[in-house]
Amino acid sequence: MKRRNLVKALSVGAIAGAISACKPKAQDCTNSTTADTKTYKWKMVTAWPKNFPGLGTGANFLAEIINSMSGGRLQITVYGGGELVPPLEVFDAVSRGTAEMGHAASYYWRGKVPEAQFFGAVPFGMNAQEMNGWLYHGGGMELWTELYKPHNLVPFPVGHSGVQMGGWFNKEINTKDDLKGLVMRIPGLGGDVLARAGGSPKLLPGSELFTSLQTGNIDATEWVGPYNDLAFGLYQAAKYYYYPGWHEPTACLEGIVNKQAYDSLPEDLQEIIRIACMAATQNMLADYTAKNNTALETLVNEHHVQLRKFPDEVLEELKIQAHEVVEELGNQSEMGKKIYQSYKTFAEKTRNWLEVSEKAYLQAR
């Protein structure tokens, strides 16, 4: 299905869902739609290069589908990282109203809201399917909304990367001792885990990865997976491509909306944003699922990338450190405890189901 047709199809389905969701108070939804024909023009700032595969195009998709679903009443202009604000300042820009909306990853704001990392990526934590279950049907969204409320923000999931790769390395990782002294670009909780294992994590925006790796300022970097890594040309700057992505079983991307801007919208446009974010979340995951395999084949067969699996000894060491890091984060604040207990309980329950469903099936296939 072509992109334009997909947007139209999703719009029809999403509008039907929005109407269904409004049925208990149908009169209110009708009134808000007919009474407010004003056109709203918003800015969306992102942490990604403009039109970057998966991440940047995911933000574009969200803006397109909101425009389509709203019949042009809510128009969103997307800005790449650095065009309006620097990539790592998206949170502040949306919070203060410089832009009405942002698209980024919650672990970028760990210095401001440490607990937000639970909604982005947890090392050895839940994958995309599990995260969606927790957020939409396990109480996760309510906790995320509560966490961001003091920052004048309304959060929504807007995309998943799926399981990522372990990263690009210019040093071989054969034992856990090889992690010691390793300078690696790795954000969020994954960076904390690496530090516990003796490494030196760095937080860099995507635009600086290639040069930093090529010049030796860092020994390794994680980014996303084959689809994005091929587009960045990282195979030209590092020898070894390691897996699995223990640090990000998925990157759950976030769409954040300035609360005043959101509250100023009529009810039907608020619902359109919510439904559009759900559609964009599924669309991005499908995009990565479709594109990663082809990109990996290109990296290995055409660019002769050396694909390596992390040794079991290394993964076991990282897992031990990860459990400690995540538990400590969950005990830093009362809000952190609420989120951690909810996340942990849901993860434990779904793990039992996945053992006899997804895992068992993949082993048998």
C-alpha atoms as one frame of an Amber mdcrd trajectory, in Angstrom:
protein
   0.000   0.000   0.000   1.407   3.388  -0.972   2.191   5.863   1.808  -0.592
   8.307   0.905  -3.161   5.520   0.745  -1.901   4.170   4.054  -2.373   7.547
   5.709  -5.910   7.746   4.329  -6.739   4.225   5.460  -5.374   4.824   8.922
  -7.225   8.110   9.126 -10.563   6.461   8.389  -9.941   3.702  10.910  -8.613
   6.065  13.535 -11.528   8.458  13.166 -13.903   5.532  13.586 -12.034   4.581
  16.742 -12.176   8.133  18.027 -15.922   8.309  17.391 -16.380   4.996  19.180
 -14.342   6.234  22.127 -16.550   9.311  22.357 -19.869   7.436  22.249 -20.651
   7.650  25.995 -20.699  11.435  25.636 -21.504  11.751  21.958 -23.139  15.134
  22.360 -19.925  16.634  23.752 -17.862  15.287  20.841 -20.362  16.633  18.313
 -20.430  20.033  19.930 -16.650  20.324  20.092 -16.345  19.422  16.406 -19.037
  21.720  15.076 -18.377  24.654  17.365 -14.629  24.942  16.739 -13.581  25.182
  13.090 -10.423  27.089  13.925  -7.194  25.995  12.225  -4.317  25.287  14.613
  -0.749  25.492  13.336   1.839  23.765  15.486   5.584  23.193  15.424   7.089
  19.786  16.204  10.767  19.748  17.183  12.643  16.453  17.043  15.896  14.925
  18.208  16.632  13.415  14.785  18.041  14.631  11.476  15.175  15.736   9.247
  13.667  12.874   7.224  16.024  10.371   8.854  14.801   6.795   8.155  12.508
   5.393  10.816  12.879   8.102  13.437  12.570  11.237  11.328  10.093   9.721
   8.905   8.101   8.494  11.900   7.679  12.086  13.074   6.645  13.090   9.555
   4.089  10.282   9.454   2.545  11.476  12.719   2.225  15.043  11.437   0.691
  13.827   8.161  -1.885  11.595   9.770  -2.938  14.275  12.283  -3.412  16.729
   9.432  -5.409  14.153   7.454  -7.576  13.010  10.356  -8.354  16.576  11.389
  -9.280  17.645   7.882  -6.507  20.237   8.010  -7.695  21.802  11.276  -4.479
  20.783  13.065  -1.408  21.342  10.899   2.017  20.398  12.232   5.358  21.482
  10.774   8.195  19.091  11.629  11.698  20.397  12.385  14.786  18.207  12.399
  17.218  18.260  15.292  19.092  21.565  15.327  16.755  23.382  12.933  14.760
  25.125  15.643  16.346  23.801  18.840  19.269  21.426  19.529  18.327  17.722
  19.627  18.831  17.389  23.377  16.709  20.457  24.179  13.409  19.166  22.799
  11.989  18.545  26.277  12.613  22.102  27.472  11.456  23.671  24.219   8.073
  21.961  24.382   7.737  22.489  28.122   8.126  26.262  27.817   6.038  26.499
  24.632   8.733  27.303  22.061   7.155  24.422  20.140   3.824  22.780  20.793
   5.080  19.255  20.206   8.264  17.204  20.265   9.487  13.770  19.181  12.459
  12.207  20.936  13.440   9.512  23.453  12.650   9.912  27.139  16.085   8.786
  28.330  17.569  11.981  26.900  15.990  13.837  29.856  17.454  11.640  32.582
  19.078  14.674  34.203  15.688  16.351  34.616  13.356  13.379  35.064  15.335
  10.210  35.868  12.173   8.114  36.110  11.349   8.898  32.474  13.885   6.260
  31.461  11.375   3.529  32.328   9.281   4.734  29.387  12.144   4.692  26.879
  14.368   1.644  27.201  15.294  -0.611  30.105  18.321  -2.912  29.715  17.173
  -6.539  29.592  13.648  -5.166  29.998  10.431  -5.343  28.013  10.319  -5.458
  24.237   7.985  -3.436  22.014   5.059  -5.817  22.315   5.343  -5.914  26.107
   5.779  -2.143  26.367   2.615  -1.552  24.371   0.754  -3.914  26.670   2.004
  -2.117  29.775   1.417   1.387  28.450  -2.016   0.883  26.919  -3.483  -1.799
  29.176  -1.247  -2.122  32.231  -1.317   1.324  33.815   1.872   2.638  32.226
   0.281   5.601  30.440  -1.339   6.857  33.614   2.020   6.844  35.390   3.792
   8.527  32.470   1.163  11.265  32.367   1.492  11.806  36.112   5.287  11.986
  35.844   5.276  14.637  33.099   2.452  16.789  34.470   4.747  18.990  36.653
   6.782  19.714  33.514   3.798  21.071  31.610   3.852  18.136  29.200   1.431
  15.494  27.959   3.268  12.332  26.774   2.322   9.741  24.169   4.185   6.718
  22.762   5.100   7.496  19.142   7.082   4.624  17.701   9.206   1.600  18.541
  12.537   0.561  17.099  12.126  -3.056  18.129  15.149  -4.911  19.505  18.270
  -2.950  18.639  21.804  -3.999  17.791  24.559  -3.981  20.383  26.578  -1.370
  18.532  29.629  -0.628  16.403  33.039  -1.335  17.913  36.638  -0.735  16.944
  37.724  -3.113  19.692  36.800  -6.769  20.011  34.758  -7.786  23.042  35.827
 -11.309  24.002  35.537 -11.213  27.792  33.922  -8.970  30.378  37.338  -7.420
  31.027  37.215  -5.908  27.530  34.445  -3.612  28.753  36.837  -1.909  31.153
  37.971   1.452  29.843  35.718   1.184  26.779  34.620   4.671  25.695  31.192
   4.246  24.159  28.337   6.473  23.109  25.416   4.875  24.909  22.616   6.871
  26.566  20.230   6.199  29.416  20.317   3.225  31.720  22.504   1.330  29.269
  25.211   3.900  29.908  24.890   3.386  33.665  25.239  -0.353  33.199  28.353
   0.050  31.059  29.873   2.327  33.699  29.242  -0.306  36.380  31.017  -2.827
  34.170  34.058  -0.538  33.941  33.319   1.353  30.733  33.040   5.078  30.056
  29.633   6.033  28.568  29.129   9.214  26.541  25.921  10.980  25.532  26.138
  12.357  21.996  23.428  13.323  19.495  23.164  11.180  16.387  24.714  13.875
  14.219  28.067  13.486  16.025  28.362   9.699  16.016  30.183   9.081  12.750
  32.897  11.686  13.284  33.434  10.717  16.927  33.822   7.060  15.987  35.983
   7.715  12.946  38.386  10.040  14.788  38.756   7.755  17.795  37.082  10.060
  20.292  34.989   7.022  21.176  35.772   3.315  20.836  32.209   2.264  20.129
  28.700   3.539  19.646  25.207   2.181  19.688  22.626   3.860  17.509  19.580
   1.843  16.528  19.845  -1.083  14.123  20.751  -1.956  10.521  18.118   0.311
   8.935  19.433   3.463  10.623  23.051   2.404  10.950  23.388   1.772   7.220
  21.937   5.210   6.480  24.494   6.782   8.829  27.374   4.950   7.162  28.677
   3.682  10.488  30.187   0.649   8.745  32.820   3.032   7.378  33.936   4.018
  10.874  34.025   0.726  12.812  35.093  -2.873  12.225  32.729  -4.933  14.334
  28.938  -4.961  14.586  27.803  -6.628  17.812  24.458  -8.082  18.865  22.086
  -8.378  20.705  20.995  -4.929  21.840  20.858  -5.799  25.543  20.560  -2.121
  26.448  17.469  -1.423  24.315  15.073  -4.337  23.779  13.128  -1.555  22.124
  13.402   2.198  22.068   9.926   3.466  22.816   9.918   6.921  21.249   7.825
   9.674  22.765   5.638  12.429  21.450   5.375  15.220  24.000   2.794  17.989
  23.809   2.796  21.306  25.633  -0.048  21.022  28.141  -1.463  24.499  27.522
  -1.472  23.864  23.784  -3.128  20.486  24.279  -5.767  21.841  26.659  -6.598
  24.620  24.194  -7.697  22.076  21.579 -11.309  20.939  21.240 -11.956  17.431
  22.463 -12.065  15.825  19.040  -8.593  17.126  18.121  -7.203  15.856  21.417
  -8.627  12.443  20.584  -7.175  12.617  17.085  -3.707  13.201  18.555  -4.094
  10.197  20.847  -5.277   7.862  18.096  -2.715   9.177  15.593   0.092   8.505
  18.066  -1.094   4.910  18.402  -1.137   4.525  14.616   2.336   6.070  14.303
   3.663   3.737  16.989   2.540   0.662  15.083   3.665   2.070  11.743   7.214
   2.737  12.939   7.598  -0.748  14.390   6.355  -2.245  11.127   8.788  -0.040
   9.199  11.759  -1.267  11.236  10.611  -4.881  10.999  10.433  -4.617   7.216
  13.676  -2.690   6.670  16.179  -4.065   9.211  16.673  -7.432   7.531  17.402
  -5.976   4.099  19.792  -3.439   5.612  21.624  -6.140   7.574  22.101  -8.186
   4.403  23.559  -5.125   2.680  25.949  -4.444   5.554  27.229  -8.023   5.647
  27.207  -8.940   1.952  28.129  -5.651   0.291  30.132  -3.835   2.961  31.636
  -6.954   4.553  30.787  -5.936   8.092  32.022  -8.389  10.738  28.920  -9.474
  12.634  29.710 -10.598  16.191  27.624 -11.896  19.090  28.474 -10.723  22.581
  29.953 -13.656  24.520  27.682 -15.168  27.183  30.133 -14.072  29.864  29.759
 -10.450  28.777  25.966 -10.584  28.605  25.774 -12.199  32.040  27.947  -9.469
  33.558  25.872  -6.748  31.926  22.644  -8.384  33.118  23.847  -8.475  36.723
  24.764  -4.800  36.606  21.513  -3.927  34.817  19.316  -5.415  37.522  21.128
  -3.353  40.156  20.945  -0.129  38.134  17.230  -0.477  37.394  16.356  -1.333
  40.989  18.301   1.668  42.273  16.492   3.961  39.845  13.191   2.572  41.052
  14.053   3.445  44.639  15.206   7.027  44.072  11.786   8.611  44.625   8.223
   7.771  45.551   7.186   8.252  41.932  10.043   6.038  40.854   8.852   3.292
  43.187   5.348   3.414  41.718   6.642   3.203  38.163   9.228   0.515  38.922
   6.771  -1.750  40.723   4.246  -1.398  37.914   6.889  -2.047  35.244   8.433
  -4.976  37.103   5.116  -6.670  37.882   3.914  -6.411  34.296   7.243  -7.650
  32.917   7.201 -10.697  35.183   3.673 -11.621  34.147   4.280 -11.239  30.430
   7.535 -13.187  30.649   5.594 -16.267  31.741   3.260 -15.920  28.768   6.030
 -15.251  26.263   7.856 -18.398  27.375   4.983 -20.571  26.162   3.976 -18.395
  23.210   6.486 -16.242  21.295   9.667 -17.914  22.547   8.330 -21.447  22.163
   7.040 -20.703  18.687  10.311 -19.151  17.462  12.249 -22.148  18.760   9.899
 -24.510  16.942   9.690 -22.585  13.673
